[in-house]
Amino acid sequence: MRVFIMSADDVKEKHIDICKKYFPHRYEKSLSFHSENDAKLCIAASYLIYTFAKAEEKDIYFLRNNKPYIKNSPVFFNVSHSKKYAVIAVAPSEVGVDIEKAEEKNLVCARRVFLENERKWINNETSKFSVLWTLKESVMKALGEGFALAPKDFDVMPFLDNKSITVGDTELWAYTAVYDGYSVSLCLSNEPKNKFEGIEIVRIK
């Protein structure tokens, strides 16, 4: 399963032009950011949606908890960003994707968001925190629940052994990878053809 990633550093005029033309509200939003990096991430996300979900702003609607979908399309997508990267995952079923940079400050909330067995596995390692946190987020996003579904309500450790989990009535498959010090996780609501293939991260410029 591919996840496409784009750096804010790689945003050029052609990306800005596409955002301005096909995502006018996102473009206006990008102009309101005080941070140039945040503005470029907004543009990068628009470019990824346009290129890989084959959608424009006018095609995108939102369910509860701001989960995006494309009206009258068999394609599902999800985007995420952290620090200098934006990512997108596109699939034929509900999908969630999350990216997070490994940072020590994140460890302070481990007790609030992880189960005891998950905390033991993390063992105060920032890289392991990011792995489990992005898996949690990808599940919440795939289900369209956001934080209405508490992170401690489900265990993501089976994913690390290439096993599925069931949340409510939905069976889920998820995978994780590391890219440039960032954890990237992807969750699917339909069993993939090759369920052990993991994630291929593709850099877009």
N, C-alpha and C positions, 0 to 999 in steps of 0.2 A: 504494500500500500504506500502510495507516495504522499508526502507532505511537501508543499512548495514553500520556500522561505525567501524573504527579500529583506535586505538591509536598508535602513534609512540612508546610509551612505551611498547607496546605488541609485537613489531617486534622481532622475534627470528630467529634462524638459518634456520628453515624449510621454513620460508617466504623468507629469503634471497636466499635460494637454488632454490625456485620456480621462483623468479624473475630472477636469473642468468641464469636458463635453458630456460625459456619460454619468457622472456623479456630482451634479451641481451643488447639492446640499452638503455633501462630504467636502467638496472643494471649499465652500464657504466656511465650513467648520474648521478646515485646516488653516485658514487665514486668521482664525481667532486664537490659535495657540500661541502662547508666549515662547514656548520652546520650539526651535527649528526642527529638532529631532522628532518631536511629537507630531508636528505638521507633516513631516515626510513620512512618518509611519501611517498616518491617515491616508495619504496619497498612495503609499505602497499597498495597503490593504485594498483600496479601490482597484488598483491595477491587477492585483491577484484575483479578485472577484471577477473582473471583466474578462481576464485571460483564461481562467480555468473553470469558473462556474458558468461562463458564457452569459453573464447577466449584466444589466445596467441598473441604475438606481431605481428606475420606474418599475422594474420587474420584481423588486424585493419587498416582501411584506414581513411583518413581525408577529409572532405568537406571544403568549405570556412570557414574562421574564426576558423579553427582547430577543427571543430566538428567531433568527432570520430564516426565511424560506423563499423559494422562487415559485411564483404562482404558475400553475399549469406546466410544471416541469418535473421530469423524473429524477432530476439531480438535486442532491442535498449538499449543503456546504456549511462550513464553520470557519471562523477566523479568530486569531488571537495575536497579541503582540506583547513584547516585554523588552524594555530598554531600547535596543537598536534594531530588533528584528520583528517582522510581521510574518505570520504563517497562514496558510489556508489548506484545508482538507476537503476533498470533493468525493462523494460516494453515492451509490444507488440506494442507500438507506440512511436513516438518521445518523448523524456523525457529530462528534465533538472533538475539538483540538485545543491544546493549550501549550504555551511555551513559558518558561520561567528560568531566569538566571539564578544560579546557585549563589546565595549570599547568607552570611552568618546571621544577619538580623532576622531572617525568616524563622530561625530555630525557636524563637521565643513563643511562637504560637503553636508549636507542635502538640502540646498537651491539649489544646482546645480543639484541634482538628483531626487528630489521629487516634486510632484505637491502640490499646496497649501493645499488641503484637507488632503493629506498624512502628510505634515509637522505639521498640527494642531493635527492630531491623535498622532504623535510621541511625541510632546510636550517636546522636549529635553530629552527624556528618551532613554538611550543607548539600552536597551533591545528591545524597540519598533522600533528603527532605524534598528537593526539587523533583525528583523522580516520582515520589508518591503524591506530592501535591498536584503535579500536572495530570497524573492519572485520575485523581479525585475530580479535578476541574473538568477533564474531558468527559467523565461520566455524567456530571451534573449538566454539562452543556448538551451532550447527546440526548439526554432525556428531556431537555428543555425546562429543567426545574431551577437552575441556578442555585442560589443559597436557600431556596425553599426546601431543598433536600440537604439536610445537615451532613457535612463531610464525615462525621462519626457514625452515620447511619449505615454505612456499608464498608466492607473490607476489600481493598484493592490488591492485597498481597497475592492472591491466586493468579493475577495477570502476569506476575514475574515468573511464574511456572508455566506460562502458555495455557492457562485455564480460563474459562469464562466465569462470570459471576452473574447472579440474578438480583436485580433491584426491583422490588414490586413484582410485576408480572413480566418484566423484560429481561431477557438474557443478553449479555453484553460481552464484547471482546475488545481488548485494548492492548496497545503496544507502546513502547517507549524507546527513545533513543537520545543520544547526547550529541549536540552540535555546538562547537565553539564555546564550551562552558555553559550552555543552556540545555535544559531538559525539555524534550518535546514529546508529548503523548497524544495518542489518537484513540478514540473509542467509537465502535460501530455497534449498531443495533441488529444487524444481520450478520450471520457467520460468513466471513470471507472465504473465497474459494480455497485459498491456501492459508489456513488460519495460523500458521507458524512463520509466515514470511516476514513479519515485523514491519518496520518503517524504512522507506528509502527517502532521505531528505534531499530535495533538489533545490539548489541555489539559483535564483532568478536575478538577472541584471537587465 
